Amino acid sequence: MARDWMHWNNNATVDLPIDRMMIGQVRTRSSDSYVPDSASTATAYSCGIKVYNGAIGIDDDVEPCGTVLEAAKAQGYKTGLVATSRITHATPASYVAHVYDRDLESNIALQEIGVGHPLGSVVDVIMGGGRCFFTPQNTTGSCRDDDIDALELARQRGYTVFGDRATFEEDVKLPYLGLFTQDHMSYDIDRDPAVEPSLTEMALKGINDLYKATKKSKKGFFIMVEASRIDHAGHANDATGHLHDILEYNRAMDAMREWIDEHDDSETVLISTADHECGGLTLGYELDGAPDYWFAPEHFASSHGSSGKYATLWKNYKSNDTSDATQYLKKSIYAPYGIMDPSEEEITQGLALQSSTSNFGRFLALAFSKRLKVHWATGGHTGVDVTLYGHGLNHEKLAGQRDNTEIAHFAAEQLGLDLEPITEKLRADREFVEKLVKKQPGDAARLKGRDLTHHHH
């Protein structure tokens, strides 16, 4: 979809930066489902094992597993986590935290800064969203249900803590914790550059700071960078949010590829893939009879924000006059999202759904998708294989059809890591295992067959 949009803009564009880095595919199933979630797949990428959906940095026996990031830190490497989601979300969490349920984000926040973690602080660069899980419950917008101030605890552990663009631009001393939003960071199309850095900017800052810190060392660095919100737009069936975060992911990948090429001395490898596919997007679909073999990317030219942004604007609009509300809906919601010709039925539905951002947002997104001639199979994940990309030192060794657990084994091999001693060290701390990792009575039943979609909206 992104490639075709670029081609529509410029006929000479026939590929994207990532197309030149494609090396294979990855199978994504978890231990308890052929359709995985991000917790199980990120744990596969970090620990090299299969585990149930919802598990963070543990195995199916609910025992912690050593991750490539933790093992890298133990070997003297500098480490980083960058994400456009809450930094406590499943993927970044799986590289440094160990809990039986991905929803335990208050716990994850503490482990990410080394509080209560058997190995102490193991991440030197942390950037993303999710400040709400680091502030005590009595502060505005907090997501915690206790009085713990994780930002203050991070400072006590030597972290430079910031959340503003100006400090981001500075030469910040390692280790640092940069949290730019209360919740997930904005979709790239909605992002205010004066407030939030882009994925590309965060990735390059993280890489350059880690490189600078390890230049005189025999050890280098390990960093996990996630373009998290591509997945969230897939859940929302929001083609516009999806497109622009995919394009930003491409910019980040291109920038990291260039960085590797410009730093011959760095012996760096870049590997990229997805936790899983989300949304089941197809270009073109059959509607009312015979299929129309058509996809109309030109509609993106009129779409200037995510469906979530306009759903929030619509909910916040106040008027008792139906005529005024209808005009506002047409001009300030539908038109800037790319629906220039709403039908009477779409107007009626839009008015009726004003009070629910989720229901209106989904309705808006699907109305736009019909105009694009794209179709979504689901509002959740699918079990199809995802694409594998690589560039730099030895990346060709990972080429081909791979299981997701092989990504962790490749990373460990390239860095000369042994995960087993880390696993043993984590498990030796039985108080940690019993208090922070083990399921409580009744939790196993609760986790089985639960709806995971709520994690993304």
N, C-alpha and C positions, 0 to 999 in steps of 0.2 A: 504494500500500500504506500509506504514511504517512498520507495523507488519510483513508482508510477507518478506520484505527486511531483517529485523532483523532475521527472521526465516531462510532465505536462508544463512545468515552469520553463524548462529549457530542454529542447528536443535533443541536444547533444549529450544530456546526462542519461546514461544507460545503466549505471551501477552506483552503489553507495560505497563509502569507505570500507565498511565491514565485508562487502562482497569479495574484496581482494585478500581477505584474511580467513576465509572459510576453510576449515580443515576436516570437518566431520559432523557427526551427530551424537547426541547423548540420550540414553534411555533414562527415564525419570521415576519409575515406580518406587513406592516405599515398601516397608515390610508388611504393612497391613492393607495396602490398596494399590491398584494399578493406576489410580489417579492420585498423585501426591499433593502435599501442601509444601509451603516453603520451609517449614521447620525440619521436616524429614529430609528434604533434598539438600538444604544447606548443611545439615549434619553429615550427609553423605559427602558433600564437598569439603567439609572441614575435618571430619574424623575418618572418612573412608569406610563407613559401615552403613547398612540398611537399618532403619528404625521406623517406628510407627508415626503416622501423621500427628503433629502437635509437639513432638519431642525435640528438645533443644540440647545438643551436646551430650546426649546420653545414649545408651544402647537399649535394646528391648527388655533387658532385665532391670532397667532404670538405674544403671550404674554409669557414672561419668566416663566420657571418652576423651582422651587427649586430642587437641586440635592442631592443625598445621601452624596456626598463629602462635599458640602457646608453646609449641615445640621450637618454633623459630626464635621466639623471645628467649627461651631457655638456652639456646645455642649462641646467643649474643647478637642476633639480628634485631633491628628496629622494626616496629610493626605499626600498621594503621588500619582503621576502619572508616570508610566513607559511604554514606547512603543518602538518598533523597527521601527516604521514609523516616519515621522515628528511628533513632539509632538503637532503640531497644526492640525493634521489630525482628521477626524470625531470622532473616538472613544474617545481618550483622551479629545478632545475639549468638548464633550457633558457632561462631568462631572463638567465643571467649566465655560464654555463660553455660551453665549446666542446670536445667530445670526440667521437670516432667511435663510441663505445660507451657506453651509459648505465651499464654495470657499473663504469666507472672512477670509483667514488665517492670514493676517496681523493684522486684528482686533482681532482675536482669540488669537494671541500671546500676545497682550497687556492685554487682560482679564485674561489670565493664570497667569500673574505676578501681577495682581491686578490693573492695570492702567485702569481707567474709569469703573471699576467694582463696583457696589453699596456696595458689601461686603468687598471690598479691597482684599488683598492677602489672598487666602484661601488654597493654596497648599504649603506644606513644602518641599516636595521632587519632583523634576521634572527631568526626565531623558529620553533621546531619541535622535532622529535626528531633522532636520529642522531648523538649525541655520539661514538659509537664510531669514526666516521671522522675525528674531530678529535684523537684521543689516540694516543700512540705505542704500538707493538705490545706493549711489555712491561707496559702497564697493563691491569688487569682489564677484560675485555669489549671490548677494542679490536678494530676491524675492519681496521686498517691492517697492512701487512706491511713497514713501515719504522719508523724511530725518530723520525719527524717529529712534533712537538707543535704541531698547528695552533692549539690554544687559546692557547698562548704566542705564536705568530706573530700571531694576531689581536690580542692585547693590545699587542704591539709596534707594530701598525698603528693603534692608538688605539681599538680596540673595547673596550667594557665587556663582559666575559664573565661570564655567570651561568647557573644552571640550577635555582635554587630558587624556590619560590613567594614567599617573603618579599621577595627582590630584585625579582621581577616586579612586586610591588605598589608598589615605590618609583618615584620620578621618576628613571629611568635616563638618563644622558647619552648622546646619539647620538655616534658609531655604536655599536650594541650587538649582541651575539650571545647569544641565549637558547636553550639546548638543554636540554630538560627530561627527556629519556629517552635511554638508550643506543641503542635501535633506534627503530622507529616509536612515536609516542605511542599511548596506549591508545585502544581503542574508547571512545566516550563513555559507554556503559553500564558499562564496567569502570573508568572513570577515577576516581582518588582526587583530589578537588578540593583537598585540602591539599598535594598534590604537583604535579599538572599543571593548568595553566589550561585552560579550554575554548577551542574555536575562536573563539567569540564574544568572549571576554575578550581573546584574543591579537589578533584583528582590530581591536577598538576601541582597545586600547593602541597598536597600530601606527599606526592612523589618527590618533589624538589626538596622539601624539608627533611624527608627521610634519607634521601641521597646525600644531602649536605652533612647530615649527622653521622653518616657511615662511610664517608669518603676516605677517611684515614684508617678505617677498620678492615680487617680481612673478611668480615661478615657484611652482608648488604642489608636489604630490607624485604619485608613481605607486606603487601597491602591488598585489602579486599575493597573493591569499589562497586557499589550497586546502583544501577539506574532503576530504582525501586518502583517508580510510579507508572512505568509502562504496564506493569501488572495491575495496578489499581484502576487504570483507565480501561483495561480489559474487563475487569469485574463490573465496571459501570457501563460497559458497552459504549463507551464514549470515544468515537473515532478521532475527534479533534485532539483531545488530551493524549490519546494513544500515539497519534502521528507525531506530535511535537516532542514528546519525550523520547520517541524512537530516533528522531532527527538529532536531538541533543546527545543521546547515547552514541550515535554515529560520530558526532563532533568529538566527544570524549575519547572514543576508540582511536580516531584519527590522530588526536593530539598525543595520546599515549604511544601510538606507533611511531610518530615523529620523534618523541622523546627518546625512545629506544634507539632509533637510527642516528640520533645526534649524540648519543652517549655510548660510543663504541666500547669504552672501558667498563661499562656497567654490567655487562654479561647478564642482561635482564630478559626474562620471558614474560609475555602477556598472554594469558589464557582467558577467554570469555565465553560464557554460556548462560542459559537461563535456568532458574530453579525448576520451571515447568512452563507449559503453554497455558494461556489463560484467555478464555472468551470464545475460542473456536472461530476465529474470523475467516470469512471467505470473501473474495472479491467477485461480485456478480451472484445473483440468486434468482430462483424461479419465483415469480409472484403472479398469482391469478392466471394459472394456465401455463402456456408455453414459456420456456426460459428465454429471457432477454440477455443475450451475451454482451453485457455492457457493465462497465464500472466508470463512474463519472467523477474523477478526482478534482475537477474544476470547482466543485462546490466548496472545497476547503478554502478557496481564496476569500470566501465571504464569512468564514468561521473564525472568530477572534478570541475565543476563550473556551474553557472546559464546560461541560454540561453542569458540573457541580457549582461552578462560579455563578452561572445564570440561574440555577435552581435556588441558590442562596439569595441572590438579588431579588428574585420573584417572591420568595417567602417574606422578605423584609419590606416589600412594597405595601404601603397602607393606603387604601381608598375605599370608600363605601359606594362609589359610583361605578357601576358595571361598565359604562361606556369609557370612562377614563382608564379603568383597569385593562380593558380590552386593547386600547390604544398603546398603553405601556407594554403590555405583553407582546404586541406585534412589533413595536419599534425598538424596545429596549431589551427584550429577551430573545424572541424568535429571530429577528433580523441579524443581530450581531453574532448569533450562533450559526447562522447560515441558512435559516429557514425563511426565505424571502416571501413565500407564497402560502402561508398557513391556510388550511381548509377550515370551513366552519366547524367541522368536528374537532379539529386540533385546537381551535380557539376555545370551544366548549370544554374540552378535556383539560386544557391548560388552566382555565379558571377554576375548575373543580379540584385540581390537584395542588393548588397554591400552597396549602398548609403543610405539605410533605415534601421536603427537599429530595428525599430518596426516590419517592414515586414519580415526582415531576421530572427529576433529573434523568431517570431511566426512560420515561416517556419522551422527553426532549431528545435524548441521545438516539433512540430508535427511530424517531421521526426524521432525524438528520441522516441516519444510516440508510433509510429507504431512498432518500434523494441521491445519496452516493452510489446506491446499488451495492452496498456491502451487507453482509448478514453475519449475525453472531449466533453460534450454536448454544451458548450457555452464558450465565452470569458468573460461572465458577471456572475451575481449572479443567483441563483435559489431560488425557494420558499420552498424547502424541510425543514423538521424539522432538528434541530441541536442537538448534544448530550450535556447532562448536567452532569457535574462532581462535586463531593463534598467530603470534608474531614474535620474533626474537629467538633467543638461544634455545635450541633443541625442541622448538614447538612442534616440529614435524613428527617427533616421536609419539605424540598423542593423536596423530591423525587417524581417522577411521570411525567406525561405529563403536561407541564406548558406553559402559555403564557409568552412572554418576559417581559411584564410589572410586572409580579409576582416576578422577580428577585430583582427589586428595593424595592418592598414592604417587601421582606424577609430581605434584608440588613438593611432597616430602622428599622424593628422589632427587629433584633438581636442587633442593636446598640442603641435602645431606642430613635429613631429619629422621629420628626414630620416635614415633608417637607412643610406643609402649611404655617407656619410663614415665612419661607425662601422665598417661592413664593410671599407672600404678600409684603415682604421687597423689593424684586427685582422690583415688579410692582409699588411700591410706588414711585420709582425713575423714573418719567415720562420722564425726559430728556434722561436718559439712554435708556428707551424703545423706544422713538421716534428716537433717533439719531443712536443707535447701533443695535436695534432689528427689528424695523418695516421695512417692504418691501418698496422699493421705487417704484414710478409709473412704470408700465411695467414689474416689476420683477416677479410678480405672473405668468404672461403668459410665461415668459422666463423659469421659473422653471418647468412648466408643461411638462411632457413627454420628458425631456432632457436626453441626453446620459450621464450616470454617469461613464462610464468606464475610462474616461480620468483622473479621480482622482487617479488612481492606478499605472500609468506607469511613 
